[in-house]
Amino acid sequence: MDELGTDETGRTIDVLFGAIEMQNWGIVPIPQEERLDLSRYPKEFIEY
């Protein structure tokens, strides 16, 4: 896909997260601030 489209306010959607993956990675939505809490998301990438 080249583009995901826009949301209901016309902003471009850059990425989609599934609920299961958000739980697995510790990503928490903060709807009041319209952002995601990524504080528990790993900052280092480990390649196996």
GIRA-V20086 format. One record per backbone hydrogen bond with DSSP energy under -1.0 kcal/mol. CO is the residue of the C=O (numbers start at 1). NH is the residue of the N-H. Records with the same first field share a line. If there is no record, write none. Layout:
BEGIN
CO: NH  NH
END
This chain:
BEGIN
5: 13
7: 10
11: 7
18: 22
19: 23
20: 24
21: 25
22: 27
28: 37
30: 35
35: 30
37: 28
38: 41
END
